[in-house]
Amino acid sequence: MSIGRACKVTDLARSMFYYKSKKDDTEIITKLETMVRELPTRGFDEYYGRIRNEGLKWNHKRVRRIYRMMKLHIRRRHKRRVPTRIKEPLAVPKGLNYCWSADFMSDALVYGRKVRILNVMDDYNREVLAVEADFSMPAERVTAILEQIVARRGKPRVIRVDNGPEYCSRTFSDWCQQKGIRIQYIQPGKPMQNGYIERLNRHFREDILDAYLFEDLEELRILADEWMDDYNQNHPHSALGGLSPLAYIKSPNSKRA
């Protein structure tokens, strides 16, 4: 049906159909979006009350109209969110054990069972500190692996991780607090804020995960250990002037923590 016929049937002037408010509602929309993001379970009365308490004199009917236009009156499903993370620059550490990075990778054995690989590295000389593979990698296992590294190498000042459940768990945060280690979370959906270990992950996937078929976990672990040793001793890293991670430590430019 044409617009003209529809207006005639409903006894509505065509000018009313095409009418658009000249008021700019962008500010109200932005405000409501912010409130919905911060308080997703609240309703219009709560939002409008907060708006008035902030000294904003927007008309009640106007705010409600925009609220309904945004379909916020319809019951919304929401999920748990991680706290707001502050973006921190991916700076080069001043020495060993200033900052470590940790990240998970996933793959599968030939018969389809999923495996997880935890990679840990020192950002200063790009040395791989651990490549641990297992079917399950809870926070308790993560802290146990880190404890082993700390025992032989010393603890880092900072450890950079994403917002995975293992890193957001109380087990991990309590362990870091006990050791005096600051946790640096990257922003959700920003993997390049952990760019050092993302590059390491790419090398490991190309060299191992995409190159072999594994019948059992032990095969993956053996190859991972061999790869880690070769990477630390022989991989010419461009950021280290073409030196391997272990060779860089012995160079005159190296600074030990």
C-alpha positions as a printed Julia matrix, in Angstrom:
257×3 Matrix{Float64}:
  0.0     0.0    0.0
  1.31    3.44  -0.84
  1.94    6.03   1.88
 -0.78    8.3    0.48
 -3.42    5.56   0.59
 -2.35    4.44   4.05
 -2.65    7.99   5.37
 -6.06    8.36   3.8
 -7.34    5.12   5.32
 -6.06    6.05   8.78
 -7.2     9.67   8.42
 -3.66   10.9    8.98
 -2.23   13.9    7.22
  0.77   13.05   5.07
  2.63   15.96   6.64
  2.28   14.22  10.03
  3.67   11.01   8.55
  6.78   12.78   7.31
  7.17   14.98  10.39
 10.46   14.65  12.22
 11.37   16.39  15.45
 13.93   19.12  15.02
 15.34   18.48  18.51
 18.72   16.8   18.67
 18.33   13.75  20.92
 21.94   12.57  20.56
 22.91   13.64  24.07
 20.0    11.79  25.66
 20.65    8.66  23.59
 24.32    8.67  24.6
 23.36    9.11  28.25
 20.87    6.23  28.17
 23.35    3.97  26.38
 25.92    4.67  29.1
 23.43    3.89  31.86
 22.27    0.69  30.21
 25.87   -0.44  29.84
 26.7     0.31  33.48
 23.35   -0.71  35.03
 21.77   -3.21  32.63
 19.17   -4.55  35.09
 17.58   -1.19  35.99
 14.54    0.42  34.4
 13.32    3.82  33.24
 12.5     5.2   36.69
 16.03    4.49  37.92
 17.63    6.02  34.81
 15.47    9.13  34.87
 16.01    9.61  38.59
 19.76    9.54  38.05
 19.43   12.0   35.18
 17.56   14.46  37.39
 20.03   13.99  40.26
 22.83   14.96  37.88
 21.06   18.25  37.26
 19.94   17.49  33.71
 16.55   19.13  33.06
 15.33   16.92  30.24
 11.56   16.54  30.06
 10.17   13.28  31.46
  8.03   12.59  28.38
 10.92   13.3   26.03
 13.26   10.93  27.84
 10.58    8.22  27.98
  9.9     8.62  24.24
 13.6     8.11  23.43
 13.79    5.26  25.97
 10.99    3.43  24.15
 12.36    4.34  20.72
 15.61    2.57  21.73
 13.46   -0.43  22.76
 14.89   -0.31  26.24
 11.44   -1.02  27.7
 11.71   -4.57  26.33
 13.23   -7.0   28.81
 16.91   -7.39  28.01
 19.2   -10.34  28.52
 22.57   -9.45  29.94
 25.73  -11.32  30.84
 28.43  -10.85  33.4
 31.06   -8.32  32.4
 34.69   -7.83  33.25
 35.63   -4.54  34.95
 36.82   -1.68  32.79
 40.46   -2.17  31.87
 42.9     0.69  31.41
 44.94    0.65  28.22
 48.65    0.54  29.0
 51.38    0.95  26.36
 53.28   -2.14  25.24
 56.62   -0.79  26.41
 59.95   -2.63  26.32
 60.87   -3.65  29.91
 64.07   -2.32  31.44
 65.44   -5.74  32.34
 64.72   -9.35  33.14
 61.68  -10.12  35.28
 60.2    -6.66  34.86
 57.21   -7.96  32.91
 56.05  -11.41  31.83
 53.27  -12.22  29.39
 51.0   -15.28  29.52
 48.4   -16.53  27.09
 46.48  -19.67  26.11
 46.27  -21.48  22.79
 43.9   -24.26  21.75
 44.2   -27.26  19.44
 42.99  -30.86  19.17
 44.43  -34.36  18.93
 43.75  -36.52  15.87
 40.65  -38.06  17.47
 39.18  -34.65  18.27
 39.89  -34.16  21.96
 40.66  -30.55  22.74
 43.93  -29.5   24.35
 45.07  -26.19  25.8
 48.58  -24.77  25.76
 49.8   -22.15  28.24
 52.66  -19.97  26.96
 54.67  -17.74  29.28
 57.47  -15.41  28.2
 59.72  -12.66  29.54
 58.99   -9.52  27.55
 62.52   -8.16  27.98
 64.49  -10.74  25.98
 61.45  -12.58  24.52
 62.54  -15.77  26.27
 59.97  -18.56  26.43
 59.61  -19.51  30.08
 57.0   -22.25  29.67
 54.97  -24.08  27.05
 52.62  -26.35  28.99
 49.99  -28.52  27.28
 47.1   -30.35  28.95
 43.45  -31.23  28.48
 42.42  -28.87  31.27
 44.22  -25.81  32.56
 42.41  -24.39  35.63
 43.74  -21.49  37.66
 45.36  -23.87  40.16
 47.43  -25.44  37.38
 48.38  -22.01  36.02
 49.66  -20.8   39.39
 51.56  -24.08  39.9
 53.37  -23.59  36.58
 54.18  -19.98  37.44
 55.41  -21.08  40.86
 57.89  -23.44  39.21
 59.19  -20.65  36.97
 59.54  -18.28  39.93
 61.46  -20.92  41.89
 64.17  -21.19  39.23
 64.18  -17.65  37.85
 62.68  -15.24  40.36
 59.35  -13.43  40.27
 58.31  -10.71  37.81
 57.15   -7.28  38.83
 54.22   -7.39  36.4
 52.44  -10.14  34.51
 50.34   -9.21  31.48
 47.28  -11.37  30.72
 43.9   -11.23  29.02
 40.51  -11.5   30.75
 40.16  -15.28  30.66
 38.45  -16.97  33.64
 41.73  -18.46  34.84
 43.32  -15.03  35.13
 40.24  -13.37  36.64
 39.87  -16.07  39.29
 40.48  -15.49  42.97
 43.12  -18.25  42.94
 45.28  -16.38  40.43
 44.76  -12.91  41.93
 45.5   -14.16  45.46
 48.68  -15.86  44.28
 49.88  -12.68  42.57
 49.04  -10.59  45.62
 50.92  -13.0   47.85
 53.98  -12.77  45.59
 53.76   -9.01  45.2
 53.13   -9.26  41.44
 50.95   -6.67  39.72
 48.44   -8.04  37.21
 48.15   -6.01  34.03
 44.93   -6.94  32.25
 44.55   -6.0   28.61
 41.28   -4.53  27.35
 38.71   -7.1   26.15
 38.95   -7.71  22.4
 42.39   -6.05  22.15
 44.87   -8.96  21.79
 47.58   -6.7   20.36
 47.91   -5.07  23.77
 49.62   -8.36  24.55
 51.5    -8.26  21.26
 54.77   -9.87  22.38
 53.22  -13.19  23.26
 50.77  -13.03  20.34
 53.78  -13.09  18.04
 55.21  -16.01  20.01
 51.87  -17.83  19.63
 52.02  -17.36  15.88
 55.46  -18.96  15.66
 54.4   -21.88  17.86
 51.27  -22.49  15.81
 53.13  -22.38  12.51
 56.03  -24.54  13.7
 54.16  -27.08  15.83
 50.36  -27.01  15.92
 49.85  -26.53  12.18
 52.77  -28.78  11.23
 51.98  -32.0   13.1
 49.15  -34.37  13.94
 49.22  -35.53  17.56
 47.92  -38.91  18.65
 48.4   -38.21  22.34
 49.32  -35.43  24.71
 52.85  -36.71  25.29
 53.8   -36.2   21.63
 52.71  -32.56  21.85
 54.62  -32.03  25.08
 57.86  -33.48  23.69
 57.71  -31.34  20.55
 56.79  -28.27  22.6
 59.85  -28.72  24.86
 62.15  -29.16  21.87
 60.67  -26.12  20.19
 61.08  -23.99  23.32
 64.75  -24.9   23.66
 65.43  -24.19  20.0
 63.54  -20.88  20.11
 65.42  -19.62  23.15
 68.83  -20.67  21.87
 68.64  -20.16  18.11
 65.71  -17.99  17.03
 67.07  -14.68  15.61
 64.69  -12.09  16.98
 64.51   -8.85  15.01
 63.72   -6.79  18.13
 66.93   -8.09  19.71
 69.18   -7.13  16.83
 69.03  -10.59  15.29
 70.15  -12.33  18.48
 68.37  -15.23  20.14
 66.76  -14.64  23.58
 69.57  -16.38  25.47
 72.32  -14.81  23.36
 70.85  -11.37  24.01
 71.28  -11.83  27.77
 75.03  -12.31  27.24
 75.38   -9.3   24.94
 76.81   -5.96  26.17
 73.44   -4.25  25.61
 71.63   -6.52  28.04
 70.54   -5.32  31.48
 69.81   -7.92  34.1
 67.16   -7.09  36.69
